[in-house]
């Protein structure tokens, strides 16, 4: 019962709704509510702010929730490790990837799934801040994100590849015949960029700012799908990571020009909780990434 109560709290924190939390735990809402009340009685502290709907956790409840996340994560790791001596691991590998890395992430996650056929792989597109939060709250096993642009706390990290930036336009545009383009020239074009809340956009703004260039896009969107749609329709262009453009495959209706003056690179890497031991699925992912590094340049895998 104690482990179930921990899962009830974690589900309630995630869903912020008693009914949905109960559904996620495969129990009825009265069962979930009774389990939490029983835990409150056992610990002698109020955990949930009482009301007709979920209103949040008490101060004591927040501390209990921290322990609940750790206990639930450790219990899941124990379940996975039960099978590991036989040569297989089970469970779900939950990975958060920044939008700029979603096209490159399968270069690591697909080989992982082939090696560990009993593990379900779940990749979520998240901001760098959400990846940090997911690792802290044990909702994620790993993240693929920027390594040095904004602080990462309480994580172990492994570099995967370096992000390069390209100018995207249409083949019928005069600039499409160029071999490369200076950032200042790119900034002078009508641009569609990601929204300022996304770290990739903040990096672009920083590069432009350091070069004395103003970032004034005509259109902003919070998805690369939106970027491709606007550029294809014209007259807008964009600045994106090269890996994102390569993820489109044979995009004959778009042209990518390397951006120079300056040539800016941004390291992307695998991040995992610094907790020890790692969960079996997280440990297996780290081991695979490290083996790629020992076999040669890990960056080649992401080309």
N, C-alpha and C positions, 0 to 999 in steps of 0.2 A: 504493500500500500504506500509506503514512504516514497519509493521511486516513482510511482504513478502520480503522487501529489506533486513531485518536482516537475514532472512533465505537464501537469495541469497548469502550473504557474508559468512555465516557459511558453506554453501555447497561448495562455491568456495575455502575456506580454506581447506576443507576436501579433495576435489577432485583434486585441483590444475590444473583444466582444465575447460574452459568456457563451452564447449559442455557437458561434463559429469555433471557439476554442474547444468546446465539448465535441463538436463534429470532428475536429482535427485529431482529437484523442480517442475517437470512436466510443464515446460514452454519451449518456444523456446529460442535459444541462443540470438537472438536480443532482446527479451523481458527482459532476465536477464541482458544483458549489458546495456540496456536503464534504467532499474531500478537502477543499481549501479551508472550510470552517474547522474541520477536525485538526488540520495542521496548525491553525491559529490557536486552538485549545491546547495542543501538545507543546507549542513553543511559548504560549502565554503572551503573544503580541498580536495586534491587528495587522493583517497583511494587505487586505484590499479595502479601499475606500468604499463604504457601503452606499448603495443607491439603487434606483430601478434599472440602471444600466451600468456598465463598467465605467468608472470615473478615474481609475488609476490606482497606484499602490501607495501605501503609507510610507513614511520614512523608514520604519522598520521593515516594511514589505520589500522595499528596494534592496535592502541588504540581504534579505532572505532570497530574493530573486537572483542575486549574484551567485549565491551558493547553489540555488536550484539549477542554474545554467551549467555550472561546473559539474554537479552531480549527474545531471542528465547526459552531458557530453561524455563523461567518464564511463557511464553505464553503457552508452552506445559503443564506445571504444572497446569495452570489455566483451560485448556481444560479438563485435567484429573479430576480436583477437581469439575467440573461442575456436574459430575455423582456421585461423592462420597457420597453426602448426601443421595442418594437412596440406599446406601449400597454396591455399586460396584465402582471399579475404572477401567479405560480403559487405553489404550496406550501400550507402549513397555518398558519393563524393560531391560536395557542394562547393562550387567555385564561382566567385564573383569576378567579372572581367570588365574593365573600363570599355566604353564604346569603341575607342580607337584600337583596342586589342582583340575584339571579338572575331575579326577575320583571321588573326594569327593564332589564337588560342587552340583551335583544333589540331595544330601541329604538335602540341603536347598532349592534349586530352584524348585524341583518337588513338594514339599508340598506348596510352594508359588503359583505355577500355579494351583494346585487343589483348593486353597482357592480363587483365583482371576482369574476366568475362562475367563474374558474379556481382560486380559492382555497377550500380547505376550512376551515370555521370549527369549532374545537373549544373549547367552553366547559366548564370544570371548576368545580364548587362546592368552594371551598377556604377555609380560615381565612385571616385577614389575615397571620398568621405564615407560612403555607405559600405565600402569594402572594409575600411578600418573598423567601423561600427559592427559589421557582421562578424569579424574575427574576434573583437572584444566580447561580443555577446554570444559567441560560440554558435552562431547561426550559419557560419561559413567554415569550411575546412581550409580553404586557400583563396588567394586572390591573384589576379594578374593585373598589375597597375604600374603607374609611374614610381620610380624609386627615389628620385632626389629633388623633385620640384616642390613638393609640399611635405611637411613632416609625416613620417610613419612611426608609430609608437608600438612598442611591445611586440615586435615581429622579427622573425628571421627571414632573410631575403636571399634570392639567387637571381643574378642578372640573366635575362633570356635573349633580348635583342635590343638594338638601338633604333629608335623611331626617327625617320627622315621625313621632311616635309616637301610636298609638291603642290604646284599650282594646277588646278583643274579647269579646263575650258573645252570648247567644242572644236572638232577638226576643221571646220570652215572659217574659224577665226584667224586673223593674221598672226596672232601670237603663237598659234599652234605649230608654226614652222620653226620656232626657236628651239635651240638645244637646252637652254636653261633660262631662268628669269630671276632678276634681282627682286628682293623683298619690296623695295621701294616701287618698282614697276608693278608688282602684283597689287600693292595697296592702292594704286591709282585706278585700278579696274573696278567695275561694279561687282561687289562681292556678296556672297551668301556664306555666312560663317555660323558655327555652333553658338549657342547662347552663352553669356558670360558666367553662368553657374557651373559650366562644365570645365574641367581642368585643362582639357586640350585647347579650349578657346583662351584660357588665361595664359597658357604657354605662348600661344601665337601673339597675344597682346604684349607679353613681356619681351618677346623677340623684336617686335615692331617698336616698342617703346625704347628699348636699348639702342636701336638704330635711328631714333629720332623720327619715327614714322607714326602717324595717327592711324588707329584702327577704327574705321567708320563703315562697317558693312551696311548695305542697303536692306538686307534680309538676314534674319537670325532664325535658327531652328534648333531644336534639341535632339535631333537624330540625323545620322548620316544618310538615311533614306530620304529625308527632306532635302538635304544638300544635293544629292544626285538628281532629284526631281527638278529642283529649281535650275540647276546648271544645264540640265538637258533641255529645259524649256527656253532658257536664255532670257535676257542678255547677260545673266549673272555668271560669275566664275566663283571658284572657291580655293581655299588653302586647307589641305587635309594631310594626315599621315599617309605615307606611301603604302603601308601595309593595308590600310582601309581601302585604298583604291585597288590594290591587287586582289582584294577579296571579292571584287565585282566580277572577276574572271575576264572573259573576252569582251570588254566594254568598248566596242569599236566606235561608239558615238561620243566618246570622251577621250581627251588627251591629257597626260600628266607631264609637267615640266619640272625638273628639279629646281628648287629654290636656292639661290646663292647670295653671297654678300649680305648677311653672313650665311654660311652653311651651318644649320643648327641640328644637333642630334639630341635625343632625349632617351635615356635608358628605361626600358620596360622590364619588369622582372616578376618572378614568382614570390609571393609573400605568404607566410604561414605564422600562426601563433607561436610565440616563444615558449609556450607551455611545454613541459616535459613530463611524460612522453607525449609525442604527437599521437593523434588517432591513427589506427592502422592505415586508413585510406589516405590521410594526409602524408604519413610517412612514406607510403608507397609512391605517391606522386613526387615527393621530394627526391626519393631514391632514383626514380626514372629520369628526372630532370638533371640530376647530378651525373648519371651515367651518360647522358647525351653530351654533357660538358667534357667528360673524360675521353669520349670517343673522338672528339674534335671540337671545332667551334660550334657551340650550341646555337649561335646566331644563324648558321647555315640551315638549320632545321626550319627556321621561320622565313626563309626566302622562297 
